Amino acid sequence: MLAGRGIHLNEAPAAPLISGLVWRPLEGETLAWLTSVVWVPSRHNEAIASFAEAVSESLAEAGHHIADTASGG
């Protein structure tokens, strides 16, 4: 963006944009934003399990759809 090239996909800005930037809503299909928690299976422990659960709960509370894609662990 700083080099004058590129795009950034985001929700509508909460404050006025700086000079030279433009925001436009996208038409059509909704974009998906995927967030993952990753760890080495042999190092899985209670702290990692608690962190993964907290991330999932926080995203759900914020209105994100939580897909059940867990494998292994």
C-alpha positions in Angstrom: 0.0 0.0 0.0 2.7 2.5 0.9 4.4 1.9 -2.5 1.2 3.0 -4.2 0.3 -0.5 -5.2 -2.0 -3.1 -3.7 -5.3 -3.6 -2.0 -6.5 -4.2 1.5 -9.8 -6.0 2.3 -11.5 -4.7 5.4 -14.7 -3.5 6.8 -15.8 0.1 6.4 -13.4 2.5 8.0 -14.5 4.0 11.4 -12.7 7.3 10.8 -12.0 9.3 7.7 -9.2 7.9 5.5 -6.0 9.7 4.9 -5.6 11.5 1.6 -5.0 9.2 -1.3 -6.9 6.2 0.1 -10.3 5.1 -1.1 -12.7 2.5 0.4 -15.4 0.8 -1.6 -17.8 -1.9 -0.5 -17.6 -5.2 -2.4 -20.7 -6.5 -4.2 -21.7 -10.1 -4.3 -20.4 -13.1 -2.3 -19.2 -12.5 1.2 -15.5 -13.1 1.8 -14.3 -15.7 4.3 -11.6 -15.0 6.8 -10.0 -18.2 8.2 -8.2 -18.1 11.5 -6.4 -21.2 12.8 -4.6 -22.2 16.0 -1.7 -24.5 15.2 0.6 -26.5 17.4 3.0 -29.5 17.3 0.8 -32.5 18.4 3.6 -33.9 20.6 3.6 -30.6 22.5 -0.1 -30.3 23.1 -0.9 -29.4 26.7 -3.6 -27.7 28.8 -2.3 -24.2 28.0 -2.7 -24.8 24.3 -6.1 -26.3 24.7 -7.2 -23.4 26.8 -5.8 -20.9 24.3 -7.5 -22.6 21.4 -10.8 -22.7 23.3 -10.5 -19.0 24.2 -9.8 -18.0 20.6 -12.8 -20.0 19.4 -15.1 -18.5 22.1 -13.9 -14.9 21.4 -14.4 -15.2 17.7 -17.9 -16.7 18.1 -18.9 -13.9 20.5 -17.7 -11.4 17.9 -20.1 -13.0 15.4 -17.6 -15.2 13.4 -18.8 -18.6 12.2 -16.8 -21.4 13.8 -16.3 -24.3 11.5 -15.5 -27.7 13.1 -12.3 -28.5 11.2 -10.2 -29.8 14.1 -8.1 -32.8 13.3 -5.8 -34.7 15.5 -4.6 -33.0 18.6 
